[in-house]
Amino acid sequence: MSAANSVLKMLREHKGSATYHPLCSLLDLAEEVDCTIGEQINIHKSIAKYVEAENKAIEFTGKVNTGVDFSFNIPGQ
């Protein structure tokens, strides 16, 4: 099991547990009634660092064999 999967498993199993873990406590805070959307986003960003790898860049290595079709709708023309 990868480290990310084990962290996700721990977070999912935490519900109702009396065991303390900082990430679980953050998740609990995000679920509080008075937690704002902005606070929830920041909490989930903090947790994501331990669950998902951060991509600094994405490299496209495939080939495009077909063209791209565009159509423009210009009002009054």
NORZI-V593732 format. One record per residue. N is the residue number from 1. RES is the residue in three letters. PSI is psi in radians with two decimals (none if undefined). NEAR is the number of other ideal C-beta (glycine too) atoms within 10 Angstrom. Layout:
# NORZI-V593732
n:res:psi:near
N:RES:PSI:NEAR
N:RES:PSI:NEAR
This chain:
# NORZI-V593732
n:res:psi:near
1:MET:2.33:7
2:SER:2.86:8
3:ALA:-0.71:10
4:ALA:-0.75:13
5:ASN:-0.65:10
6:SER:-0.61:11
7:VAL:-0.78:16
8:LEU:-0.73:16
9:LYS:-0.77:11
10:MET:-0.77:15
11:LEU:-0.71:17
12:ARG:-0.64:9
13:GLU:-0.18:11
14:HIS:-0.51:16
15:LYS:2.12:10
16:GLY:0.02:5
17:SER:2.57:10
18:ALA:-0.04:4
19:THR:2.35:8
20:TYR:2.33:8
21:HIS:2.37:13
22:PRO:-0.72:10
23:LEU:-0.67:17
24:CYS:-0.67:17
25:SER:-0.68:12
26:LEU:-0.77:17
27:LEU:-0.71:18
28:ASP:-0.72:13
29:LEU:-0.67:12
30:ALA:-0.41:16
31:GLU:0.04:11
32:GLU:2.57:11
33:VAL:-0.68:4
34:ASP:0.17:5
35:CYS:2.19:14
36:THR:2.87:9
37:ILE:-0.77:7
38:GLY:-0.73:8
39:GLU:-0.71:13
40:GLN:-0.75:14
41:ILE:-0.81:11
42:ASN:-0.67:14
43:ILE:-0.79:20
44:HIS:-0.56:13
45:LYS:-0.72:9
46:SER:-0.76:14
47:ILE:-0.67:19
48:ALA:-0.54:12
49:LYS:-0.48:10
50:TYR:-0.12:15
51:VAL:-0.63:15
52:GLU:2.51:11
53:ALA:2.49:10
54:GLU:2.23:6
55:ASN:2.07:7
56:LYS:-0.56:5
57:ALA:2.70:4
58:ILE:2.17:5
59:GLU:2.26:5
60:PHE:2.08:6
61:THR:-0.08:4
62:GLY:3.00:5
63:LYS:2.51:5
64:VAL:2.04:7
65:ASN:-0.20:5
66:THR:2.73:5
67:GLY:3.10:6
68:VAL:2.22:5
69:ASP:2.28:5
70:PHE:2.54:5
71:SER:2.43:4
72:PHE:2.26:5
73:ASN:1.90:5
74:ILE:1.99:5
75:PRO:2.43:4
76:GLY:0.14:3
77:GLN:none:5
